[in-house]
Amino acid sequence: MKPPDYRWWIQHAHEDSAFLRLIRNPESFTEAIRGRLKAVGRDPNDVGLHNMALWRAIFEQHRFGGLSSILDSIQPAPTYGDDVRPMTGDLRIDSRAIRDDVGPFPALGVSCFWAPYAYRHNPDHLDRFALWAVQSGCSYARIFGAMDWSGATDPAHIPNYIDMMEGTITALALRGLRSQITLFTRRYQIPNPEHYTRIMAQMIQRNREKVILTEIGNEGRHEHNNWQFADLRCLATTFREHSDAPLAITAPISGTKWGPIEEQLREINEFSDATATTIHYPRLDTTAEGQWRAVRQPWHAHVPVGGCPRFTVNNEPARWDRLGSKKDVSAAVAMQLVAFITGHGMSCHHDVYGVAFDAGEYSTDEQSQQFKLVMSTVMPLLPPDIANWVSVRVGFGRHPFEDLEEQHWTFHDDISDGVSRCYAAQRHTSFVMVLAGVRGEVRLEKVQPQRYQVRSLSTGEVCYVGHGPYAVQEKDGCAFLVQNVNL
């Protein structure tokens, strides 16, 4: 290999050096970036991309020493088409739903813990992520303010950290996604928690329309954090002094049973400034119920836990790569729909690609592509305020298909056909129901006054439209969305 010509570099580096251009003529540097943005059809004043160019010129000269290399790295924005929901007005809570100036909406999110890292180092990766998320029906990404694994963000070692986080939020918003920000993921990374919380709150307040929710800490009693809940509540008070954004304290560690989680939720939120409750529900177990146990867990909060804010977030459900077979996407889709049906205003899809930057990408995973197809089909069908509908289950007299109680294979050991759970949301004569864990067939015997449709959550395709009766077949999928045709 021919060695670098250092003599040429010493004599000619000034001709294309991004760093020297920035130091000697910052206005010229800015105009060069503006010109490139305009040339590729992007906003010439995109703060996030301007910050990315500055970052590369100062801190990544080994990769972007030449200004031409920085300019070449700025590419046209992905085409989102009609998938992006308009972002109009600040986010606020409406009972159990979230809303902005456009109105309420079921907020589907996706884990993207490494978003600040990608914003600094690989914006093309962030572009691909955002395109996949928006086309899947997502309206927000859950990002971390501090983490120490693949895609790490360490506030103590990132110059202009607040500007970087603001740039990340702006970059996601420009790509159609609001941000849910969890401030503390690793406590040791933040030497002065109160100061950090204050300056983050001030930044978030400047970006109210872009931030859907702030959470103080991630699993506060996790062995890597070991917070006292009282300390987190104090930080929430500090946050509230500087921002009126929707706010959660922390979620209990998921564990395997609901009871201990419910106890921790009361302790976390007692006398707090929180306006939202974030929950990490119990995950996969080894019983015959398998992956469907995780799918049904959001039902536990259909009645708010005492002392907790009524607005509830299905914050970090079972990771899809640990949920079971990824050949059929119905469980991953049903998990989100069940959360909305049982009164959650926000629900977050969770997979390894959102946890670790180097694990791969949602956008190139075959099963995630199928998830995108099905979610993009069913999300527009949900009532915008579905979280405020009445959540019902069989056995309590208000369910649209009350006779399904006898077809629960999780209730009766002597049946092979049937359903694991069939929660529904009702308003007047309208309903939205998910059949989760279908085996063999499930018979919808009751004739409904309004027509309903049955849609497979494996393919997104409609299997039936009518008043019933109808037999749902496992060959069409393991979970189904059943709802009135014209809600």
N, C-alpha and C positions, 0 to 999 in steps of 0.2 A: 504493500500500500504506500502510495506517495505521501510523504509527511507534509503537514500544513506549511504553507509559505508565510512564515511569520513576518519576514521582511516586507512582503506585499501588504500584510494586514497593518503593520505599523504605518506605512506610507499612505494607505488608501481607505482605512477603516471609516474615516469621516464621511466618505462618499455615501454610505448607506447605513451608518450606525444609528439605530433607533435611540439608544441612550444619549449619544452626543447631540442628536437633533433635539431631543427633549430638553437637555440641559441648556444648549446654546440658543434654541429658538422654540420655546414651548408652544407659541401660537402656531408656528409652522407645523409642528407635530400634530396639534389638534386639528388643523385644517386638512392634513393628509388623511387622518382617520375619518373626518367628516366626509371628505371626498370619496373615500372608499365605500363608506356606508351608503352614500347616495348612489354610487355606481352599481351596487348590488341590490338596490331597492329597499334598503332598510332606513329607519329613522336616523337622520344625521346627528340627532341629539340624544341617541340612546345612551343613557348614563352607564348602564351595565357594560356595554361594549367599549365605551371610552375607558372605563376603569380597567377592563380586561387588557386593553392595549397598553395602558400605563404600567400595569402589573408586569406584563411581559417585557417591556422595555427596561424596567428597573431590576426585577428579580429573576427573570428567566432569560438572561442574555446568552446562556449556553444553547438555548433552543431558538430564540428570537433576537439574535444580535442585530440582524439587518431589519431596517424598517420595512423593506419589501416583503420579508417573511411574515411580519405582523399583518401587513395589508392583505397578503394572500390568504391568511388564516381567517379573514372575515368573509364569510360566504352568505349567499342569499338565505333569508329566513325560510324554514319549512312552510309549506302551504297547509293551513289548517282548515280552510273553507268555512263551512257553516258549523263546525264542531265547537267553536269557542262560544261560551256563554258570555254575553256582555258583562263587564265589571262596572257597575254603576252604583256609586254610593258606598258608605261604610257598612261593614258587616255588623249585624246586631241579632240578638236572640228574640224569637217570637214564640214564647212558651217552650215547646220541644223542638221547634224548627229553627233553622237559620235563614236570614233573609237580607237582601240589600234593597236598593231603590227599585229594582226590577220586580222583586217579590220574593216569596219563600222558594226554596228548592232543596231537594234531597242532596246533600253534599257528599259525593263519592270522592274519596282521596286515595292516595297511593304513597307508600313509604319511599322516600328518597333521601336517606340520612346524609348522603354524601354530596348533596347539591352545592354547598359552598365550595367544596373541593373542585367539582367539575366546573363551576363558574370560573375559578382561577386557572385551572390547568387544562380543561378539555371541554370547552363550550359546545363542540360538536356532539359530544356524548349527551350533554344536557339538552341539546336540540332534539336528538333522537328520542330521549326519554319523554320530553314534553309532548312531542307529536304523538307518540304511542298513548300517553296518558289522556290527552284531550280527546283523541279519537276513540278511546275506551269509555268516554263519558265522565271522566274525572274532572273535578273543578278545583282540587287543591292537592298539594304535595306536602307530606310531613317531613320537615327537615330538622337537623340538629345544629345547635349553636356550638357544641363542643363534643368531640368524640375522638377516640384514640386507636381505631382500627382502620382497615382499608378505606381510603377516602377521608382520612382524618382531618379534623379542624381543631386547631389548638389556639385559642384566643391570645394566649400569652406570647406566641411566637409568630403572629401574623401582623405585619405592619398595617396600620389603618384598618383594623379589624371591623369596626362598625361600618365603614364605607364598603368593605367587602360584603358584609351581610346585607346591607341595603342594596348593593348591586345585585346580589343573588335574588332577593325578593323581587326587584324590578325586572330582572331577566326572566324569572318564572312568570310574572304577570304579563310581560310582553308576549309570552308564549301561551297564554291562556290559562294559567294556573295561579290561584292564590296560594299562600303559604300558611301552614300550621307550624309554628316554631316551638320546639322544645328547647329551652335555654340550657339546662344542665343535664348532660348525660354522664359525664365523669366529674365528680365534685373536685378532685384534686387539680383539675385544669383551671379552676377559677379561684385564685387566691383571695379576691375581695368580692364575694358574692353580691353584697348590697350595691356596690358601685357598678358592677357588671349589669345587675338587674335594672338599675336606674337608667343607664345610658342605652340599654336595649329597649326599655320601655319608651324612651323619648324617640328613638329611631322608629319603632313600630307605630307610634302615634302619628308620625309624619307620613306613614304609609298605610293608614287605616283601611283604605279600600282594597289593599293588596294582601292583608293578613286576616285570615279567617278565624284564627284562634292562637293564643299563646299558652303554653304549658310550662310551669316553672321547672319541674324536674321529671326525668324519666325513671319510673319505678324507684321512688325515693329510698326504699329500704333494700334495694338490690345490694349484694355484697360489695359491688364496686362503688357504691355511693354512700350508703349508711347514713342518710339524713335523719334528723329528727323531724317529724311532721310539723312540729311547732315552728322550727326554723324556716321551713318552706312556706308556711302560712305568713310568717313575717316578711319574707321576700315578696309574697303576693301583695301584701299591703304596700310595700315599696313600689312595686309595679303599678298598682292602682293609683298611686299619687301622681303618676306621669302619663298614664294611658287609660282610656276607657274601652280598649279592645276586649272582646270575649276572652275570659281567663279561666284556666284550670290550674290546680295545685300540682298533682301528680297522680299516677295510677298505682294501685297495689301490684305487687308481683302476682302473676296470673295463677300459679299453683294448679291444683287439680280439682278443687271444690269451691263452690260459690260462697259458702258460709264465712270462711275467713276473709274472703275478699270484701264481703259486705261489711264486716266489722271494721276493716281498715278504712273503707270508704267513709264511714261515719267519723272516724278519728281524723282522717285527712281534712275533711271539709267543715268540721265543727267550728263555728264562729269565724269563718274565713271570708276573704273578699272574692272568692271564686264565683263565677257565673256559669261555669260548665263543669261537668263531671266526666273525667276520662277513665275508661275501664279497659283492662286487659283481661279478657274472659278466660276461664279454664280452657285448656287446649286438648289436643288429642289424647285419648286413653286407649287401653288395650281391650276394652270390652267389645261385645259383638256390635255395639252401636258405631264404633270406629269413628270415621271422620264426621259423621252426622251429629255426634255429640258436640263438637266444636261449633257446628253450624247453628245449633239451637240455643246456644248459651245466651245470646242477647235478650231472650225472653225474660231473664231474671230481673231486668231493670225496666220492664214495662210499667211497673209502679215504682216511682223514684225512691231510692234508698233514703230513709229518714235523715234529715240534716244536710243532704246533698243537693246541689242545684238541679233543677228539673231538666235542664238541657243536658243530654247525655251523648257521649261520643264512644263508638266502638273503635277504640284507638289503635290497638295492635293485636288483631286476632291471630289465630294460628297461622304460621307461615305456610304458604301453599306448598312449598317443596317438602314440608314435613306433614302435610295434611293427609296424604294418601296418594293414590294413583293420580298423576297429572294427565292421563290420557282422556279423562272426562272432566270438563271444566265446571260441571254443574254444581259441585260442592262449593267451589270458590265463588261462583256467581250467587248461589243461594245464600251464602254467608252474609253477603252485603245486603241483599234484598230483605232477609229476615231481620237484620238490624233496623232498616227503615220501617218495616211493618210493625216492629215492636217498640217504636217510638224514639228511635235515635235520629238526631238531626244530622249527624256526620258518621261516616263509616269508612274505614281505611283498608284498602287491599294491601296485603303484606306478603312479600316474597323475598328470597335471598338476594335478588337483584337490587332491591331497594336498601338492603342492609350493608352490603359490601360492594365497593366500587369495582373491584377486580373479579367479581363473581360472574360477570356476564351482563347481558342487557335484556330487559323486557322486550325490546323491539326486535330482537333476533331469535327469541325463544318461540318455538312452534306452538306450544300450548298457550303461551301468553298472547299470541296472535289470535287464537281461538277465543280466549277470554275477552279480548278486545271486540271481536265480532259480536259475541253474545251480549256483553254489557252495553255496547253502543246501540244495540237493538232494544234492550229492555228499559234502560234508564229513561228515555223520553216518554215511556208509557206510564211512569209513576206519577201520581198526583203531586204537585209541587209542595203541598203542605202535608204530605202523608204522615210525617212524624206526629202531627197533631190529631190524627184520626184515632179511633178507639181500637186498641189491640185486643184480640180475642183468641181463645183456644177452645178446642172442643171440650164439652162437658160443663159449660157454664151458660148454655141456653141462648147465646147470641151469635154463634158461629154460623156462617152461611151454609155449611155442610155438617150439621151436628152429628149425623150418622157415621161420620168418619172415625168416631171414637173406637168403634169395634174393629177398625182396620189398621190400628197402630201396632206394628210388629214389635215395637219397643215396649208396649203395654202387655202384650199377650204372647206367651211362649209357644202357643200351639198353632200359630199361623205363619205361613211362609210368604204370602203376598201381603201387600199393604204399604204403609208409609211410616217413616220415623216420626215426623212432626208436620203439622199443617197449620201454622199460625196465620192469622188474617188480620187485616186492618179494615175497619168498617166506618162508613159515614152514611147515615140514613139507609137507603137501599143499595148503596154501592159498596163494593168490597174489592180488596186485593189480597190474594192468598198465595203462599208458596207451599207446594208439596215437596218435602225434602226427604230423600232416602227412599225412593220408590222401588219396591221389589215386585216382580211379576206384574200385577195390575192393581190399580186403585179405582174403585167404583164411585163415581159422583152421582148418587141416585136422585138427589133432590132436584126437582124441576125449579129453575129460578125464574122470577118474574121478568128479569132483564137478561138479555143475551150475555153470555160470557165467552171468553176465549181461553184456550189452554195452549201455552207456548212452552216448548222444550227449552230448558236452560243448558242443554248440551249443545244444541245447534242454533237456537234463537228462532226456530221455525214454528209456525202455528200448526197445531195438531187438530184443533177442533174449534168451531164457532157455533153456538146455539144455546138453547135453554136447558139442555140435558134431558135425560140422563146420558152419561158418557163414561167409558172405561179408559183410564189413563194407563198406557202400556210402558213397561220398563224398557222395551226395545227402542223407544223414542227418547230415552234419557232417564237419569236417576233423580232429576228434580224438575219442577215445572212451575211456571207463573200462571195463576188463574185469576182473571179479573173481568169485570164488566167491560163490554166492548166500548161503550161511550160513557166514560166517567164524567 
